[in-house]
Amino acid sequence: MKTKLIALLAVLLFSAGANAQNAPANEQPAKKILIAYFSWGGNTQHVAEHIAALTGGTLFRIEPEKPYPTEYTPCTEVAKAEKEADARPAIKKKVE
Protein backbone atom coordinates (compact mmCIF):
# COMPACT_ATOMS: atom_id res chain seq x y z
CA MET A 1 0.00 0.00 0.00
CA LYS A 2 2.79 2.42 0.93
CA THR A 3 4.59 1.65 -2.34
CA LYS A 4 1.46 2.48 -4.35
CA LEU A 5 0.96 5.72 -2.40
CA ILE A 6 4.56 6.78 -2.91
CA ALA A 7 4.35 5.99 -6.63
CA LEU A 8 1.12 8.01 -6.95
CA LEU A 9 2.64 10.96 -5.12
CA ALA A 10 5.72 10.83 -7.36
CA VAL A 11 3.54 10.88 -10.48
CA LEU A 12 1.54 13.82 -9.11
CA LEU A 13 4.70 15.77 -8.31
CA PHE A 14 6.21 15.04 -11.72
CA SER A 15 3.08 16.01 -13.65
CA ALA A 16 2.57 19.18 -11.60
CA GLY A 17 6.18 20.19 -12.20
CA ALA A 18 5.90 19.48 -15.92
CA ASN A 19 2.72 21.55 -16.23
CA ALA A 20 4.22 24.44 -14.30
CA GLN A 21 7.22 24.55 -16.65
CA ASN A 22 5.02 24.78 -19.75
CA ALA A 23 2.90 27.71 -18.54
CA PRO A 24 4.13 31.27 -19.08
CA ALA A 25 5.19 33.03 -15.87
CA ASN A 26 2.34 35.58 -15.97
CA GLU A 27 -0.37 33.05 -16.87
CA GLN A 28 -2.12 30.92 -14.29
CA PRO A 29 -2.67 27.26 -15.14
CA ALA A 30 -6.18 26.41 -16.34
CA LYS A 31 -6.41 23.34 -14.10
CA LYS A 32 -7.10 23.37 -10.39
CA ILE A 33 -5.17 20.92 -8.23
CA LEU A 34 -6.83 19.01 -5.42
CA ILE A 35 -4.76 17.00 -2.97
CA ALA A 36 -7.17 14.58 -1.29
CA TYR A 37 -5.60 12.52 1.46
CA PHE A 38 -6.40 10.23 4.37
CA SER A 39 -4.00 10.27 7.28
CA TRP A 40 -4.44 8.28 10.46
CA GLY A 41 -1.07 8.99 12.04
CA GLY A 42 -0.10 12.26 10.37
CA ASN A 43 2.60 11.05 7.95
CA THR A 44 0.43 11.26 4.84
CA GLN A 45 -0.86 14.64 5.98
CA HIS A 46 2.69 16.01 6.03
CA VAL A 47 3.34 14.68 2.53
CA ALA A 48 0.04 16.15 1.27
CA GLU A 49 0.90 19.53 2.80
CA HIS A 50 4.29 19.44 1.06
CA ILE A 51 2.65 18.62 -2.28
CA ALA A 52 0.17 21.47 -1.76
CA ALA A 53 3.04 23.87 -1.05
CA LEU A 54 4.84 22.77 -4.23
CA THR A 55 1.81 22.80 -6.51
CA GLY A 56 -0.41 25.50 -5.03
CA GLY A 57 -3.11 22.86 -4.74
CA THR A 58 -6.03 22.74 -2.34
CA LEU A 59 -5.98 20.22 0.50
CA PHE A 60 -8.96 17.97 1.24
CA ARG A 61 -8.72 15.67 4.25
CA ILE A 62 -10.73 12.47 3.88
CA GLU A 63 -12.30 11.67 7.25
CA PRO A 64 -14.51 8.67 7.96
CA GLU A 65 -17.87 9.30 9.64
CA LYS A 66 -16.93 6.73 12.26
CA PRO A 67 -13.38 7.54 13.42
CA TYR A 68 -10.78 4.80 13.54
CA PRO A 69 -9.36 3.77 16.92
CA THR A 70 -6.50 5.98 18.06
CA GLU A 71 -4.33 3.06 19.21
CA TYR A 72 -2.33 1.24 16.53
CA THR A 73 -3.32 -2.41 17.06
CA PRO A 74 -7.09 -1.84 17.31
CA CYS A 75 -6.88 0.40 14.24
CA THR A 76 -5.10 -2.30 12.22
CA GLU A 77 -7.75 -4.82 13.24
CA VAL A 78 -10.54 -2.54 12.00
CA ALA A 79 -8.62 -1.82 8.78
CA LYS A 80 -8.02 -5.54 8.17
CA ALA A 81 -11.72 -6.35 8.66
CA GLU A 82 -12.70 -3.55 6.25
CA LYS A 83 -10.21 -4.75 3.65
CA GLU A 84 -11.43 -8.35 3.88
CA ALA A 85 -15.05 -7.18 3.54
CA ASP A 86 -14.12 -4.84 0.65
CA ALA A 87 -15.78 -2.11 2.73
CA ARG A 88 -15.98 1.53 1.70
CA PRO A 89 -16.68 3.46 4.91
CA ALA A 90 -18.77 6.61 4.64
CA ILE A 91 -16.86 9.88 4.80
CA LYS A 92 -17.83 13.09 6.63
CA LYS A 93 -17.50 15.60 3.78
CA LYS A 94 -17.61 15.55 0.00
CA VAL A 95 -15.36 17.52 -2.32
CA GLU A 96 -17.10 20.69 -3.50
N, C-alpha and C positions, 0 to 999 in steps of 0.2 A: 504494500500500500504506500509506504513512504517513498519507494522508488518511483512509483507512478506519479505521486504528487510532485516530487522533485523534477521529474521529466516535464510535467505540465507547466510548472513554474518557469523552467528554463525556456520552453517554447514561448510562453507569454512574454518573458523578458526580451527574447531575441526578436520576436515580431514587433513588439512595442518600440524597440530600438531601431529596427529597420524602417518602420513607418515614420518615426521622428526624423530620421536622416533624409527622407525623401521630401518632406514638407518644407516650404520656404520658411525662413525665420519669422517673418511677420504674419504668417498665415496659420491659423489654428487648424488642427486636424479635424476632419469632418466626423470622425467616429468618436464616440464616448467610450471610456474604458471603465468597466465595472470589475472590481476585485471582490468576488464572493468567497467567503471562507468560513470554515468551521474549525474552532480551536477549543479543545477541552482543557489543555494544560498551558496554553499561551504561546507555544512555539510557532504554530502556524499563523497566529495573529501577528507576531513580530515579522515574519516573512511577508505576510500580506501588507503590512504597513510599509515595509521597505519597497515592495513593488509599487504601491500607491505613490510613494515619494518619488520613485524613478519615472513613473509614467504619467503622473497627474491624475490617476484614476480615482474613482469613488469606491470607498470601502462599504461592503455589506456583510455584516456578521450573521451567519446562519445559526439560529438558536432553536433547539427543539422545544415544543410546548411543555413537555415533561422533561425537566433537567436530568442530566446524567448524574450518577453518584459522584461525590467529590473525591472519594478515596479510589486509588488506582485499581485494586483487585475487584471490588464490586462493579466498577465501571467497565472493566474488561469482560466481566461475566455478562453484563447487559448487552454490550456490543457484540459479543459472540452469539448470544441468543438471537439478536436482531439479524445478524448476518446469516445464520442458519435458517431463519424464517423468511429471508429475503424481504425484511421489513423496511418500510420507508416512513419513519416517524414524522408526524406533523410538525411543521415549524411555526414559530410565533408570527413572523412578518413575511410579507411577500415583497419582491423587488418592484419598485414603482416604475 
